[in-house]
Amino acid sequence: MSQKNLALAGIVAPIMFVVIVIVLGIIDSDFSFSSDAVGVLGASGADYPLIMNVVGYVVVGLLFIPFALGLHRGINSGDGSRFAPVMLGISGAAWAGMGLFPGNVSNIVTFAHSVMVLLTFGAGSIALLRLAVRFQTDDYWTQYRAPTYAFAFLTIGNTLIPPGGIKQLFMMALYLGWIEGAALLLYRRPAEISARSDTESGETEEVQTGE
């Protein structure tokens, strides 16, 4: 799969989630953007829980995984630690898990949902901090290093705040906003930069083999 296609996964995921939350939140007359947790839209008794859980959580979360792969390849042509992309993929899997374990179904399922929330933003914050370090090794990505640190620390800070309403929406907006920005940069990355990096890596390997 091409770099642009992998980047598209990261571009589409945040937009898809935002649209679903806004539409379902407006349709559900009992939902309050200012006080309710987003998970309420997928909980038992909600108007359209399957849409929220399957599309808003599972599909969106799974889209994080190809994006993480594309991001890894797009930084120094994949020459670097896989730790951050793996953590980003774990974050996406946990995001999908929020849909598999919707809130307010039973005590056990609700607990599992809470664990998925913490894992989503915990692994995501770690991924951002590590990616900020990797960005300094690639001239193209240095422009996103400072914002990545900012998004990471703000996300960590908001994770410590009890979820629900505006606070939770702000935390989700921070994380999804970072993904959207990184995905757009990945999509716009000039092909010649990646090609040049691949060529230089190949030449280095040839020299080492010749020695």
N, C-alpha and C positions, 0 to 999 in steps of 0.2 A: 504494500500500500504506500502511495506517495506521501511526501511530507505535507502537502496541502490537504490531502484527504484526512490525514491524522489530525491536522490542525482544525479542520472543520468540525471534528467531534467536540473539541473544546470550545468552539465558537457557538455551536448549536445548543449544547447542554445548558448553559446558564439562561439563554433566551427561552428555551423550552420550559424550564422550571419557573421562571418569572411569569410567563404567560399563563401557565396552569394555575399558579397560586392566585394571581389577580382575578382570573375568570371564575375559578371555583369559589374564591372568597367573596366575590360579588353575588354569585348565584345563591350561595348558602346564606340565607337571611340571619341565621343564628351565629355566624362567624364574625368575630371582631378582629380587625387588623391591629388594633391598638392594645388588645389584652390577651387574645388567644394564641396558643402555640400553633405553628404551621401544621404540626402533626395532627391537629384536630380535624383538618380537612380529609385525612385518610383514616380517621378513627371510626369505630363502630358507631353507627347512627348518623354519620355524615351523609350528605346528599349523593356524592359521587366518589366514594372512597377508592374504588378500583382505579379510576383515572389518576388520582393523586398517588396511590401506592405503586401502581405498575408503571405509569409514564413519568410522573413527577419524581419518583424515587428510584425505582429499579432501572428504567431506561436511561435516565439522566446520570445516575451513578456509574453505570457500565460504560457510558461514553467517556468518563474520566480516564479509563484504562488505555484506549488507543491514543488519546491525547497525551498521556504520560509517556507512552512509547515514542510518539512523535517529538515530544519535547527533549527526551534523552538524545534522540538522533540529531536534533536541531542545534544542540550545543556542542561545538567543536566536533561535529560529525559523529557524535556518540562516544568520543574519546573522553571518558570521565567516569566517576562513580555512578553506579546504578541505584544507589541507596535512595536518593531523593525521588526519582521516578517510581521506584517500588513503593515508597511511602505514599506517593500521590495515588498510585493504583489501589493501595489498601484503603485509602480515604474514599475512593470511588466505590469500592466494594462495600464499605460500611454504609455509604450513602444509599446504595441499593438495598442494604440490609434494613434500613429504616422503613422501607416499603414492605419487606417480608415480615417485619415485626411491627405492625401499626400500633399506635398508642391507644390506651383505654379499652383494650380488648379483654385482658386479664392481667393480674399482677405480674405474672412471669413474662408475658409478652411485652407489657409496658416497660418492665425492667430491661429486657433485651433491646427495646427501642432506645432507651436512654443510653445504654452501652454503645449502641451504634452511633448515636449522636456524638458522644465523647470521642469515639474512635475516629469518626469522620474529621472532626476539627482538630483533634490531637495529632493524628497522623498527617493531616494537611498542613498544620503549622510547622511541624518538623520538616516536612518536604520543602516548604517555602524557605525556611532558614538555611537548609542545605543547598537549595537551588541558588540562593543569593550568593553563596560561596562559589558555586560553579560558574555563575554568570561573569565573575571577574576574570575568568580565563578566556572569555570569548568577547572580542571587541563589539560584536553586534548586540550582545545581551547586556553589556554594562549599563546601558540606558535604563534597564528594568531592575537593576540591582537594589537601588535605594527604595523604590516603591515596593519591592518584594519584602524587604526587611520591615517596612512600615505595615504592610498588610499582615505579615506574620505576627508581629507584636500586638497589633490591634485585635486580630482574631483570637490570640491567646488571652488577652485581657477580657474580651467579651465572652469567652468560654467559661470564665469564672463567675459570670453574672447569671443568676437564675433565668432559665429560658422563658420565652413567652412574649407575645406582642411585639412592640417596636424594637426592643432590645434583641430579640432573636432574629427579626427581619434584618436588622442592621448587621448582625454577625454573618448571616447568610449572604447578604449583599456584598460584604467585604470579600469573602472567600470567592464567591462566584464572579465578582468584579475582577479579582486578580486572574482567575482562570480565563476570563474573556479577554483581558488585556494581553496575557501571555500567548493565548491562541492566535490572536490577531497578529502579533509580532511574528509568531512562527509561520503563519500563512504568508505574510508579506516578506519574509526573509528572501533576499535575492538568491536565485538558484545558483548563480555564478560563485557566490560565497561558499555554499556547501560543496560545489564541484571543486573549487580551488582547495578547500580543506581536505577533501578526499584525495586529490592529486598529491598534495603535500604529504599526507599520511602514507600514501603508496610509495612515494619517492624515499621517504625515511625508512620504510621497511626494506626497500631494495638495497639501500646503502648498508643497512645493518646486515642483510643477508650476504652482500658482497664481502663485508669485513669478515 
